[in-house]
Amino acid sequence: MKSLISTLHTYISKKGGLLLGLMVSISISVGQPRTKVACIGNSVTFGYGLGNPTEDSYPSQLQALLGQRFEVRNFGHSGATLLRKGHRPYYKTEEYRKALDYKPDVAIIHLGLNDTDPRNWPNYKNSFASDYATLIDSIRSFNPKVQIYICRLTPIFSGHPRFLSGTRDWYDQIQSLIPQIAKNNQVGLIDLNSPLRYRIDLFDDYLHPNREGAALIAEQVAHVLIPVLQDLQVAETIGSEMVLQRNWENSIYGKGTAADVITVAFNRKNYKTQVNPEGSWEIKLPKMEAGGPYEITVSSGKQKIVLKNILFGDVYLASGQSNMAFQLRGAIKGEELINDAPHLKNVRLFKCRNLVETNAVAWDTATLRKVNDLDYFRGAWRQATGAEAAQFSAVAYSFAQQIASEQHIPIGIIDLSVGGSNTESWIDRKSLENDDLLVSYIHNWQKSDFLQDFCRERASQNLAVSKVKNQRHPYQPAYNFEAGVSKWLSTGLKGILWYQGESNAHNIELHERLFKTLVSSWRNSFHQDLPFFFVQLTSIDRPSWGDFRNSQRLLEKAIAGTYMAVTIDVGDSLDVHPREKIVVGRRLANLVRKHIYDVELNADHPDLVRYALRDDKLLLTFDHCIKLITPGNAALKGFQVMDSKGKVSNVNANILSDNVVEIVKPNFQITKILYGYEPFSRANLQNEIGTPVSTFDLTIN
């Protein structure tokens, strides 16, 4: 026999649009031994909870993938621990003895989930590595030539009953040990976590995968035993017309056939790498100054992909809910920018188009399936034609247009937004699970008062026909990160534009926690200390919005590297989607001009820095301004005072000098000064370039 695997394709599994070719020999002579594969593990290996483990468990599905050249047997035992002093140690089970007697050619070990039980890890954790080594040695003693692979653990999600009582933290400790154990014992390592960590829909009890989940495990194991065969591809985020971040080692990455050599030709140089066993490859390009156009050619054997008209410049990710998604064609004065778009050669757009909008309708089963598969966002890089600009985010496009025009560098802008989405949906699951408050409700989100009732009710309408317990939805905690943001984690960015909060204004204190978590989540996930330029909610007749705006002001002060654009003056009393979007984009651009490009201008909203009581007048001094003004020199509006009994009254105020506002003290004791606090406010104080003063309060001692 020429090799373990011949070059004949006798099984092709189609998954996610990619062809996984599994090469199986048919030239098996009579009596030729089959390669024996032992799947050793706990209930996940056994197939607990599956309708028919004999057919549905991952070892059974692995057998179907590998074909008759292999013999796969299931030696899983529910509840088994790796720890030899655990409450149900694997080495004491009948399955263990049978696995040794089998004398496998290949052993796949997936143990450790049950070791997170409070009966096990706190008492015996120091023996985990040595106990794993003992298990490996015992298998080798029956067949010294056996190929052994140990596995990074499949997920345990936050709905599991012992998650908070220790499993969460102990699971992480075990995961961190497994790669080192593999290295120290000279065995292979299979990652069973990555294919499943975003798929809570496949885990009804938050621990055991269903049949589809078992299929993903089988496919991941098959990648190790038989090479992945698939066409050469680049990632969705990579394409002609793109902008790559200047002065950054940009990743060009994609899929291909395992072990094939990939060549990337760029700027008269070739860069090479090899496709890994899972079928992925990545090459980093050297840092480049702003400019272009360039061409990048990706090749493997006879296959070739040519990426044309590539620019290097600054790349921004614009995200949030419907006010970020609001299209340029609906914005006041949007037509002017649409008509001018063909002349704007150095702006490139990537619109992450949503599979379906979150309108008040029930989604069909095909849509529900795609949402579960995380197939919710699709897009490609485009030049800024009139048609492309018209459908793009008005805020993001007007921002990009101004920055590109003034800085004379290419700008790439990515619009990744979902109407009505809450902050929770944009945060990675690990960050949510590591917060003791957030983890308490994220798995029960459809019934939790922590989520705004609008989000729960609309999701209930969309998911009305779903029979999946943990059916996914863009309002579900972590979903938009997993389906959308995760695609961009290898992308170099200059900064984040964020316009969201409407779907979290019901619980201000929770939002404060969530927003801080979001910022740290993205910075950690992108491995970049990204500046956040975020939009303060505007004015509307919704009771909590005054307090929410003030909370956002305080968040800007509390989180380093965040900058807030005030929009109090461009709201609509009844419409949560005001059409003055270009103004918002320009204010974000001004913040970026100041804090990234070092342009001297008062882009930050004027802040109260001190007050003084002089005679019968309060004098308020503001920073970030040369001169305070009101549009058209109108009378100053928006100031109120609170008395000792909590009554709020309007009060007259005027601009006394360049940066000082004067309030005539009323004839009662003042405990607090409020500005722009009414939900729909006509407050009109701004600095000389039109940057409004934010909603704020001031306690008077």
C-alpha positions as CSV (number, residue, x, y, z in Angstrom):
1,M,0.0,0.0,0.0
2,K,1.4,3.4,-1.0
3,S,0.3,5.3,2.1
4,L,-2.4,5.3,4.8
5,I,-4.6,7.5,2.6
6,S,-4.9,7.3,-1.2
7,T,-5.8,10.2,-3.4
8,L,-9.2,9.0,-4.3
9,H,-12.1,11.1,-3.0
10,T,-14.9,8.8,-2.0
11,Y,-16.6,11.0,0.5
12,I,-17.4,14.7,0.3
13,S,-19.1,16.6,3.1
14,K,-20.5,20.0,2.2
15,K,-20.4,22.4,5.1
16,G,-20.9,26.2,5.1
17,G,-20.4,26.4,1.3
18,L,-16.9,24.8,1.6
19,L,-16.0,21.4,0.3
20,L,-14.2,19.1,2.8
21,G,-12.8,16.3,0.7
22,L,-12.0,13.2,2.7
23,M,-9.6,10.9,0.9
24,V,-10.3,7.2,1.5
25,S,-8.6,4.2,-0.1
26,I,-10.7,1.6,-1.9
27,S,-7.8,-0.7,-2.7
28,I,-8.2,-2.7,0.5
29,S,-7.1,-6.2,0.0
30,V,-8.7,-9.1,1.9
31,G,-7.4,-9.3,5.4
32,Q,-5.7,-5.9,5.3
33,P,-6.0,-4.3,8.8
34,R,-8.0,-1.2,9.3
35,T,-6.6,1.8,11.2
36,K,-8.1,1.5,14.7
37,V,-9.3,4.8,16.3
38,A,-10.3,4.9,20.0
39,C,-12.4,7.8,21.1
40,I,-11.8,8.1,24.9
41,G,-13.8,10.5,27.0
42,N,-16.8,11.4,29.0
43,S,-20.5,12.0,28.2
44,V,-19.7,14.2,25.3
45,T,-17.8,11.4,23.7
46,F,-20.5,8.8,24.7
47,G,-23.2,10.9,23.2
48,Y,-25.3,11.7,26.2
49,G,-28.6,13.4,25.4
50,L,-28.6,12.3,21.8
51,G,-31.5,10.4,20.4
52,N,-29.4,7.5,19.2
53,P,-25.8,7.7,20.4
54,T,-24.9,4.6,18.3
55,E,-25.5,6.7,15.2
56,D,-25.4,10.3,16.5
57,S,-22.3,10.5,18.8
58,Y,-19.2,12.1,17.4
59,P,-17.3,8.8,17.1
60,S,-20.1,7.3,15.1
61,Q,-20.2,10.4,12.8
62,L,-16.4,10.3,12.6
63,Q,-16.6,6.7,11.3
64,A,-18.9,7.9,8.6
65,L,-16.5,10.6,7.6
66,L,-13.4,8.4,7.6
67,G,-14.9,5.4,5.7
68,Q,-14.0,1.8,5.8
69,R,-10.2,2.3,5.9
70,F,-10.7,3.2,9.6
71,E,-12.4,1.5,12.4
72,V,-13.7,4.0,15.0
73,R,-14.9,2.8,18.5
74,N,-16.5,4.8,21.2
75,F,-15.0,4.4,24.7
76,G,-16.9,7.4,26.3
77,H,-18.2,7.1,29.8
78,S,-20.7,9.6,31.2
79,G,-19.5,11.5,34.2
80,A,-15.9,10.3,34.0
81,T,-13.1,12.4,35.3
82,L,-9.5,12.5,34.2
83,L,-8.4,12.9,37.8
84,R,-7.6,9.5,39.3
85,K,-9.0,10.6,42.7
86,G,-12.1,12.3,41.1
87,H,-15.6,11.2,42.0
88,R,-15.8,8.9,38.9
89,P,-12.2,8.4,37.5
90,Y,-12.1,7.1,33.9
91,Y,-9.3,4.6,34.7
92,K,-11.7,2.7,36.9
93,T,-14.3,2.3,34.2
94,E,-15.0,-0.7,31.9
95,E,-14.6,1.6,28.9
96,Y,-11.0,2.3,30.0
97,R,-10.1,-1.4,30.1
98,K,-11.8,-2.0,26.8
99,A,-9.9,0.9,25.2
100,L,-6.6,-0.6,26.4
101,D,-7.5,-4.1,25.1
102,Y,-8.4,-2.5,21.8
103,K,-4.8,-1.5,21.3
104,P,-5.7,1.4,19.0
105,D,-3.5,2.9,16.3
106,V,-5.0,6.3,17.1
107,A,-6.4,7.5,20.4
108,I,-8.4,10.7,20.8
109,I,-8.8,11.8,24.4
110,H,-11.4,14.3,25.5
111,L,-11.5,14.5,29.3
112,G,-11.7,17.3,31.9
113,L,-15.2,18.6,31.8
114,N,-16.3,16.7,34.9
115,D,-13.1,17.6,36.7
116,T,-14.6,21.1,37.1
117,D,-17.0,19.6,39.6
118,P,-16.5,21.0,43.2
119,R,-15.9,17.4,44.3
120,N,-12.8,17.3,42.1
121,W,-10.8,20.3,41.1
122,P,-10.4,22.1,44.4
123,N,-9.1,18.9,46.0
124,Y,-7.0,17.2,43.3
125,K,-6.1,19.9,40.7
126,N,-2.4,19.5,41.4
127,S,-2.6,16.0,40.1
128,F,-4.3,16.8,36.8
129,A,-1.1,17.0,34.6
130,S,0.5,13.9,36.2
131,D,-2.8,11.9,35.9
132,Y,-3.1,12.8,32.3
133,A,0.5,11.6,31.7
134,T,-0.4,8.4,33.4
135,L,-3.3,7.8,31.1
136,I,-1.2,8.6,28.0
137,D,1.5,6.2,29.2
138,S,-1.0,3.4,29.9
139,I,-2.3,3.6,26.3
140,R,1.2,3.6,24.9
141,S,2.1,0.6,27.0
142,F,-0.4,-1.5,25.0
143,N,0.8,-0.1,21.7
144,P,4.0,1.9,21.6
145,K,3.3,3.1,18.1
146,V,-0.1,4.6,18.9
147,Q,-0.7,8.1,17.8
148,I,-2.3,10.0,20.7
149,Y,-4.2,13.3,20.5
150,I,-5.6,15.2,23.5
151,C,-8.4,17.7,23.1
152,R,-9.0,21.3,24.2
153,L,-12.4,21.0,26.0
154,T,-15.7,21.6,24.3
155,P,-17.6,24.6,25.8
156,I,-19.5,24.8,29.1
157,F,-22.0,27.7,28.8
158,S,-23.2,30.0,31.5
159,G,-26.6,28.3,31.9
160,H,-24.9,25.2,33.4
161,P,-26.1,24.8,37.1
162,R,-22.6,24.8,38.6
163,F,-21.1,27.4,36.3
164,L,-20.9,30.2,38.9
165,S,-20.0,27.9,41.8
166,G,-16.6,27.1,40.3
167,T,-16.9,25.5,36.9
168,R,-16.3,28.7,35.1
169,D,-12.9,29.4,36.7
170,W,-11.8,25.8,37.0
171,Y,-12.7,25.1,33.3
172,D,-10.3,27.9,32.3
173,Q,-7.6,26.5,34.5
174,I,-7.9,23.1,32.9
175,Q,-8.0,24.6,29.4
176,S,-4.7,26.4,30.0
177,L,-3.0,23.2,31.1
178,I,-4.0,21.0,28.2
179,P,-1.6,22.5,25.5
180,Q,1.3,22.2,27.9
181,I,0.4,18.6,28.7
182,A,0.3,17.8,25.0
183,K,3.8,19.3,24.6
184,N,5.3,17.6,27.6
185,N,4.0,14.2,26.6
186,Q,4.7,14.6,22.9
187,V,1.2,14.0,21.8
188,G,-1.0,15.9,19.3
189,L,-3.5,18.6,20.3
190,I,-7.0,19.0,18.8
191,D,-9.0,22.1,19.4
192,L,-12.6,21.1,20.1
193,N,-13.5,24.5,21.6
194,S,-13.2,26.9,18.7
195,P,-15.7,25.2,16.4
196,L,-18.3,25.2,19.2
197,R,-17.6,28.2,21.4
198,Y,-20.0,30.5,19.4
199,R,-22.7,27.8,19.1
200,I,-24.8,27.9,22.3
201,D,-27.8,26.9,20.0
202,L,-26.3,23.4,19.8
203,F,-26.2,22.9,23.6
204,D,-29.7,22.5,25.1
205,D,-28.3,21.8,28.6
206,Y,-25.2,24.1,28.1
207,L,-22.8,21.2,28.3
208,H,-23.7,18.4,25.9
209,P,-23.8,19.2,22.1
210,N,-26.6,17.9,20.0
211,R,-26.2,15.8,16.9
212,E,-25.1,18.8,14.8
213,G,-22.6,19.8,17.5
214,A,-21.3,16.2,17.5
215,A,-20.8,16.5,13.8
216,L,-18.6,19.5,14.2
217,I,-16.5,17.6,16.7
218,A,-16.2,14.7,14.3
219,E,-15.2,17.1,11.5
220,Q,-12.5,18.7,13.6
221,V,-11.1,15.3,14.5
222,A,-11.2,14.2,10.9
223,H,-9.1,17.2,9.9
224,V,-6.2,15.6,11.9
225,L,-6.6,12.1,10.4
226,I,-7.3,13.1,6.8
227,P,-6.2,16.3,5.1
228,V,-8.8,19.0,4.3
229,L,-9.3,19.5,0.6
230,Q,-10.9,22.8,-0.4
231,D,-10.5,25.5,-3.0
232,L,-8.2,28.4,-2.3
233,Q,-10.0,31.3,-0.7
234,V,-9.4,34.6,1.1
235,A,-11.5,35.8,4.0
236,E,-14.7,37.8,3.5
237,T,-12.9,40.8,5.0
238,I,-10.2,40.7,2.3
239,G,-10.9,41.8,-1.2
240,S,-10.3,44.1,-4.1
241,E,-11.0,47.8,-3.4
242,M,-10.1,47.4,0.3
243,V,-8.2,49.8,2.5
244,L,-5.5,48.2,4.7
245,Q,-4.4,50.0,7.8
246,R,-1.2,52.0,7.2
247,N,1.8,51.5,9.5
248,W,0.4,48.1,10.5
249,E,1.4,44.5,9.8
250,N,-1.8,43.6,8.0
251,S,-3.0,40.0,7.8
252,I,-4.0,38.4,4.5
253,Y,-5.7,35.1,5.4
254,G,-8.1,32.5,4.2
255,K,-8.7,28.8,3.5
256,G,-7.0,26.1,1.4
257,T,-6.0,22.5,1.2
258,A,-4.1,21.3,4.3
259,A,-0.3,21.4,3.9
260,D,-0.5,23.3,0.6
261,V,2.0,26.2,0.2
262,I,0.4,29.6,-0.1
263,T,2.3,32.4,-1.9
264,V,1.3,36.0,-1.5
265,A,2.9,38.4,-4.1
266,F,2.9,42.0,-3.0
267,N,5.0,45.0,-3.9
268,R,7.5,43.0,-5.9
269,K,8.1,40.5,-3.1
270,N,6.8,37.0,-2.3
271,Y,5.6,35.8,1.1
272,K,5.0,32.1,1.8
273,T,3.2,30.0,4.3
274,Q,1.6,26.6,4.6
275,V,-2.1,25.7,5.2
276,N,-2.6,24.3,8.7
277,P,-4.4,21.0,9.3
278,E,-7.8,22.8,9.8
279,G,-7.5,24.3,6.4
280,S,-6.6,27.9,7.3
281,W,-3.6,30.1,6.4
282,E,-2.4,33.6,7.2
283,I,0.4,35.8,6.0
284,K,1.4,39.2,7.4
285,L,2.4,42.0,5.1
286,P,5.1,44.5,6.1
287,K,4.1,47.9,7.3
288,M,3.3,50.4,4.6
289,E,2.8,54.2,4.4
290,A,-0.5,55.6,3.1
291,G,-0.9,55.3,-0.6
292,G,-1.7,53.0,-3.5
293,P,-3.2,51.5,-5.5
294,Y,-1.5,48.1,-5.1
295,E,-2.2,44.6,-6.3
296,I,-2.0,41.4,-4.2
297,T,-1.9,38.0,-5.8
298,V,-2.6,34.9,-3.7
299,S,-1.7,31.6,-5.3
300,S,-1.5,27.9,-4.4
301,G,-0.5,25.5,-7.1
302,K,-2.6,26.3,-10.2
303,Q,-5.1,28.3,-8.2
304,K,-4.8,32.1,-8.1
305,I,-6.7,35.0,-6.6
306,V,-5.9,38.6,-7.7
307,L,-6.9,41.5,-5.4
308,K,-6.8,44.8,-7.2
309,N,-6.9,48.5,-6.4
310,I,-5.7,48.1,-2.8
311,L,-5.0,51.3,-0.8
312,F,-3.2,51.8,2.5
313,G,-4.7,54.4,4.8
314,D,-6.8,54.5,8.0
315,V,-9.6,52.0,8.7
316,Y,-12.5,52.7,11.1
317,L,-15.2,50.3,12.3
318,A,-18.6,52.0,12.7
319,S,-21.1,50.0,14.8
320,G,-24.2,50.3,16.9
321,Q,-28.0,50.2,16.3
322,S,-30.4,51.8,13.9
323,N,-29.1,55.4,14.2
324,M,-25.8,54.2,13.0
325,A,-27.4,52.0,10.3
326,F,-29.6,55.0,9.1
327,Q,-28.8,55.4,5.4
328,L,-27.4,58.4,3.8
329,R,-30.3,58.7,1.3
330,G,-32.6,59.4,4.2
331,A,-30.5,62.1,5.8
332,I,-31.0,65.8,5.5
333,K,-28.6,67.1,2.8
334,G,-27.6,63.5,2.1
335,E,-28.3,64.0,-1.6
336,E,-25.3,66.4,-1.8
337,L,-22.9,63.7,-0.5
338,I,-24.4,61.0,-2.8
339,N,-23.9,63.2,-5.9
340,D,-20.3,64.0,-4.9
341,A,-19.4,60.3,-4.1
342,P,-18.1,59.4,-7.6
343,H,-15.4,62.1,-7.2
344,L,-14.2,60.7,-3.8
345,K,-11.6,58.2,-5.0
346,N,-9.9,57.5,-1.6
347,V,-12.9,56.3,0.4
348,R,-13.8,52.7,0.4
349,L,-16.9,51.2,2.0
350,F,-17.7,47.8,3.6
351,K,-21.4,47.4,4.4
352,C,-22.1,44.4,6.5
353,R,-25.5,43.6,5.1
354,N,-27.9,42.0,7.5
355,L,-29.5,38.7,6.5
356,V,-32.8,40.0,7.7
357,E,-34.0,43.0,9.6
358,T,-35.4,42.8,13.1
359,N,-38.9,44.0,12.0
360,A,-42.1,42.8,13.8
361,V,-42.5,39.6,11.8
362,A,-41.9,35.9,12.4
363,W,-38.8,34.6,10.6
364,D,-39.1,31.4,8.6
365,T,-37.2,28.2,9.4
366,A,-34.5,28.8,6.7
367,T,-33.7,32.3,8.2
368,L,-33.7,30.9,11.7
369,R,-31.2,28.2,10.6
370,K,-28.9,30.8,9.0
371,V,-29.1,32.9,12.2
372,N,-28.0,29.9,14.2
373,D,-25.2,29.2,11.8
374,L,-24.0,32.8,12.4
375,D,-24.6,33.6,8.7
376,Y,-26.1,37.0,9.5
377,F,-23.7,39.5,8.0
378,R,-22.4,39.5,4.5
379,G,-20.5,42.1,2.6
380,A,-17.6,43.2,0.4
381,W,-15.3,46.2,-0.1
382,R,-16.7,48.7,-2.6
383,Q,-15.7,52.1,-4.0
384,A,-17.8,55.0,-2.9
385,T,-20.1,55.3,-5.8
386,G,-23.4,57.2,-5.5
387,A,-25.4,54.0,-5.2
388,E,-23.1,52.5,-2.6
389,A,-23.0,55.8,-0.6
390,A,-26.8,56.1,-0.7
391,Q,-27.3,52.8,1.1
392,F,-24.4,53.3,3.5
393,S,-24.6,54.6,7.1
394,A,-25.1,58.4,6.9
395,V,-23.1,59.0,10.1
396,A,-20.2,56.7,9.0
397,Y,-20.1,58.0,5.4
398,S,-20.1,61.7,6.3
399,F,-17.4,61.0,8.8
400,A,-15.2,59.2,6.2
401,Q,-15.8,61.8,3.6
402,Q,-14.6,64.6,5.8
403,I,-11.6,62.8,7.2
404,A,-10.5,61.7,3.7
405,S,-10.9,65.1,2.2
406,E,-9.1,67.0,5.0
407,Q,-6.3,64.5,5.8
408,H,-5.7,63.5,2.1
409,I,-5.3,59.8,3.0
410,P,-7.4,56.8,2.0
411,I,-10.1,56.0,4.5
412,G,-11.7,52.5,4.8
413,I,-15.0,52.5,6.7
414,I,-16.9,49.4,7.9
415,D,-20.6,49.6,8.8
416,L,-21.5,46.8,11.2
417,S,-24.8,47.7,12.8
418,V,-28.2,46.2,13.7
419,G,-31.4,48.1,14.3
420,G,-32.6,47.9,17.9
421,S,-29.6,45.9,19.1
422,N,-28.6,46.2,22.7
423,T,-25.1,46.6,24.2
424,E,-25.0,43.0,25.4
425,S,-25.2,41.7,21.9
426,W,-21.9,43.3,20.9
427,I,-19.8,42.0,23.8
428,D,-17.8,38.8,23.5
429,R,-19.2,35.9,25.5
430,K,-16.1,35.5,27.7
431,S,-16.3,39.0,28.9
432,L,-20.0,38.6,29.8
433,E,-19.4,35.3,31.5
434,N,-16.5,36.7,33.6
435,D,-18.8,39.3,35.1
436,D,-20.8,37.9,38.0
437,L,-23.8,40.2,37.3
438,L,-23.9,39.8,33.5
439,V,-23.4,36.1,33.6
440,S,-26.5,35.7,35.8
441,Y,-28.9,36.5,32.9
442,I,-27.3,36.2,29.5
443,H,-28.4,32.6,29.0
444,N,-32.0,33.5,30.1
445,W,-32.1,36.8,28.1
446,Q,-35.6,36.3,26.7
447,K,-37.1,36.3,30.1
448,S,-34.8,38.7,31.9
449,D,-35.8,42.2,33.0
450,F,-32.2,43.2,32.5
451,L,-33.0,43.4,28.8
452,Q,-35.2,46.1,27.6
453,D,-38.8,44.9,27.0
454,F,-38.6,46.1,23.4
455,C,-35.7,43.7,22.7
456,R,-37.4,40.8,24.3
457,E,-40.8,41.4,22.6
458,R,-39.3,41.9,19.2
459,A,-37.1,38.9,19.5
460,S,-40.1,36.8,20.6
461,Q,-41.9,37.9,17.4
462,N,-38.9,37.0,15.2
463,L,-38.4,33.6,16.8
464,A,-42.1,32.6,17.1
465,V,-41.7,29.4,15.0
466,S,-38.3,28.3,16.3
467,K,-38.2,25.0,18.3
468,V,-34.5,25.4,19.3
469,K,-34.1,26.0,23.0
470,N,-31.2,28.4,22.6
471,Q,-32.2,29.9,19.3
472,R,-29.9,32.7,18.3
473,H,-31.0,36.3,17.6
474,P,-29.2,39.6,17.1
475,Y,-30.5,40.9,20.4
476,Q,-29.1,37.9,22.2
477,P,-26.1,38.6,24.4
478,A,-22.8,38.0,22.5
479,Y,-24.6,37.3,19.1
480,N,-23.4,40.3,17.1
481,F,-19.9,39.9,18.4
482,E,-19.8,36.2,17.4
483,A,-21.6,36.7,14.1
484,G,-20.1,40.0,13.1
485,V,-17.3,41.6,15.1
486,S,-15.3,38.3,15.3
487,K,-14.8,38.4,11.5
488,W,-12.7,41.6,11.9
489,L,-10.5,40.6,14.7
490,S,-7.4,40.2,12.4
491,T,-8.0,43.6,10.9
492,G,-5.9,46.6,11.8
493,L,-8.1,49.5,12.8
494,K,-7.5,53.2,13.6
495,G,-10.5,53.6,15.8
496,I,-14.1,52.7,16.6
497,L,-17.3,54.8,15.9
498,W,-20.1,53.8,18.2
499,Y,-23.8,55.0,18.1
500,Q,-25.9,52.9,20.5
501,G,-27.8,53.1,23.7
502,E,-31.4,53.5,22.8
503,S,-32.1,49.9,23.6
504,N,-30.3,50.2,27.0
505,A,-31.8,53.5,28.3
506,H,-34.2,51.6,30.5
507,N,-31.5,50.7,33.0
508,I,-28.8,53.4,33.2
509,E,-26.7,51.7,35.9
510,L,-26.6,48.4,33.9
511,H,-25.6,50.3,30.8
512,E,-22.7,51.9,32.6
513,R,-21.4,48.5,33.4
514,L,-22.1,47.2,29.9
515,F,-20.4,50.1,28.1
516,K,-17.2,49.7,30.2
517,T,-17.3,46.0,29.4
518,L,-17.8,46.6,25.7
519,V,-14.8,48.9,25.4
520,S,-12.5,46.5,27.3
521,S,-14.0,43.5,25.3
522,W,-13.2,45.0,22.0
523,R,-9.7,46.3,23.0
524,N,-8.8,42.9,24.3
525,S,-10.3,41.0,21.4
526,F,-8.6,43.2,18.7
527,H,-5.4,43.3,20.7
528,Q,-5.4,47.0,20.0
529,D,-5.8,49.9,22.4
530,L,-8.5,51.3,20.2
531,P,-10.0,54.8,20.8
532,F,-13.8,54.9,21.0
533,F,-15.6,57.8,19.5
534,F,-19.2,57.5,20.6
535,V,-22.4,59.4,20.1
536,Q,-24.4,60.6,23.0
537,L,-28.1,59.9,22.7
538,T,-30.0,62.9,21.3
539,S,-33.3,64.5,22.5
540,I,-36.7,62.7,22.5
541,D,-39.7,62.6,24.8
542,R,-38.6,59.4,26.7
543,P,-38.4,59.9,30.4
544,S,-35.0,58.4,31.2
545,W,-33.0,60.1,28.4
546,G,-31.8,63.1,30.3
547,D,-30.3,61.0,33.0
548,F,-28.9,58.6,30.3
549,R,-27.1,61.4,28.5
550,N,-25.6,62.6,31.7
551,S,-24.5,59.0,32.5
552,Q,-22.8,58.9,29.0
553,R,-21.0,62.1,29.9
554,L,-19.6,60.6,33.0
555,L,-18.6,57.4,31.2
556,E,-16.5,59.4,28.8
557,K,-14.6,60.8,31.9
558,A,-14.3,57.4,33.5
559,I,-12.9,55.4,30.5
560,A,-9.6,56.5,29.0
561,G,-9.5,56.9,25.3
562,T,-13.2,57.5,24.8
563,Y,-14.6,60.7,23.2
564,M,-18.3,61.7,23.1
565,A,-20.1,63.6,20.3
566,V,-23.0,65.5,21.7
567,T,-26.3,65.6,19.6
568,I,-28.7,67.2,22.1
569,D,-29.6,69.9,19.5
570,V,-30.5,67.7,16.6
571,G,-33.1,65.4,18.1
572,D,-36.8,65.0,17.4
573,S,-39.4,65.0,20.2
574,L,-41.2,62.0,18.7
575,D,-38.8,60.2,16.3
576,V,-36.0,58.1,17.6
577,H,-34.4,58.3,14.2
578,P,-33.8,62.1,13.6
579,R,-32.7,62.9,10.0
580,E,-29.8,65.2,11.0
581,K,-27.2,62.6,10.6
582,I,-24.5,64.4,8.7
583,V,-24.1,66.8,11.6
584,V,-23.4,63.8,13.8
585,G,-20.8,62.4,11.4
586,R,-19.1,65.8,11.2
587,R,-18.9,66.0,15.0
588,L,-17.3,62.5,15.2
589,A,-14.9,63.6,12.5
590,N,-13.9,66.7,14.5
591,L,-13.2,64.5,17.5
592,V,-11.0,62.2,15.4
593,R,-9.3,65.2,13.8
594,K,-8.3,66.5,17.2
595,H,-7.4,63.3,19.0
596,I,-5.9,61.2,16.2
597,Y,-4.7,63.8,13.7
598,D,-3.6,66.5,16.1
599,V,-5.7,69.3,14.5
600,E,-6.1,72.2,16.9
601,L,-9.9,72.8,17.4
602,N,-12.4,72.6,20.2
603,A,-14.0,69.3,19.1
604,D,-14.7,68.2,22.7
605,H,-17.9,69.3,24.2
606,P,-17.5,72.2,26.6
607,D,-17.4,71.0,30.2
608,L,-18.1,72.9,33.4
609,V,-14.8,73.1,35.3
610,R,-15.8,75.3,38.2
611,Y,-18.4,77.6,39.7
612,A,-18.4,80.6,42.0
613,L,-21.0,82.4,43.9
614,R,-20.7,86.2,43.6
615,D,-23.3,88.4,45.2
616,D,-26.6,87.0,44.0
617,K,-25.2,85.3,40.9
618,L,-23.7,81.9,40.1
619,L,-20.8,82.0,37.6
620,L,-20.1,78.8,35.7
621,T,-16.8,78.5,33.8
622,F,-16.4,76.1,30.9
623,D,-13.4,74.6,29.1
624,H,-13.0,73.4,25.5
625,C,-14.1,76.7,24.1
626,I,-12.7,80.1,23.0
627,K,-16.1,81.6,23.1
628,L,-19.5,80.3,24.2
629,I,-22.3,81.1,21.8
630,T,-25.9,80.3,21.0
631,P,-27.0,79.7,17.4
632,G,-28.2,83.0,15.9
633,N,-27.4,84.7,19.2
634,A,-30.7,83.5,20.6
635,A,-31.6,83.6,24.3
636,L,-29.7,81.0,26.3
637,K,-32.0,78.0,27.1
638,G,-31.7,74.7,29.0
639,F,-30.7,75.7,32.6
640,Q,-32.7,74.6,35.6
641,V,-32.2,74.6,39.3
642,M,-33.4,72.2,42.1
643,D,-34.4,73.4,45.5
644,S,-33.9,71.7,48.9
645,K,-37.2,69.8,48.4
646,G,-36.3,68.4,45.0
647,K,-38.5,70.8,43.0
648,V,-37.0,71.7,39.6
649,S,-37.5,75.1,38.1
650,N,-36.4,76.9,34.9
651,V,-33.9,79.7,35.5
652,N,-32.6,82.6,33.4
653,A,-29.0,82.4,32.3
654,N,-26.8,84.4,30.0
655,I,-23.3,84.3,28.6
656,L,-21.3,86.7,30.7
657,S,-18.0,86.5,28.9
658,D,-16.0,84.2,26.6
659,N,-16.3,81.0,28.6
660,V,-18.5,82.1,31.6
661,V,-22.3,81.7,32.0
662,E,-24.1,83.7,34.6
663,I,-27.2,82.5,36.5
664,V,-29.2,84.9,38.7
665,K,-29.7,83.1,41.9
666,P,-33.4,82.7,42.8
667,N,-34.7,83.5,46.3
668,F,-34.5,79.9,47.6
669,Q,-31.7,77.5,48.4
670,I,-30.3,75.8,45.4
671,T,-29.0,72.2,45.8
672,K,-28.4,71.4,42.1
673,I,-27.9,73.0,38.7
674,L,-29.2,71.1,35.7
675,Y,-28.5,71.7,32.1
676,G,-30.2,70.0,29.1
677,Y,-31.9,67.5,31.4
678,E,-35.3,67.5,29.9
679,P,-35.7,64.3,27.8
680,F,-36.4,66.5,24.7
681,S,-34.3,69.6,25.4
682,R,-34.0,72.9,23.6
683,A,-30.7,73.6,25.3
684,N,-28.6,75.7,22.9
685,L,-25.2,76.5,24.5
686,Q,-22.2,75.6,22.3
687,N,-18.7,76.7,21.6
688,E,-17.4,78.8,18.7
689,I,-17.3,75.9,16.2
690,G,-20.8,74.6,17.1
691,T,-19.9,71.8,19.6
692,P,-22.8,71.7,22.0
693,V,-22.5,71.6,25.8
694,S,-23.6,68.2,27.1
695,T,-26.4,67.5,29.5
696,F,-24.9,67.8,33.0
697,D,-25.8,68.3,36.6
698,L,-23.9,70.2,39.3
699,T,-24.5,69.7,43.0
700,I,-24.2,73.0,45.0
701,N,-22.7,72.6,48.4
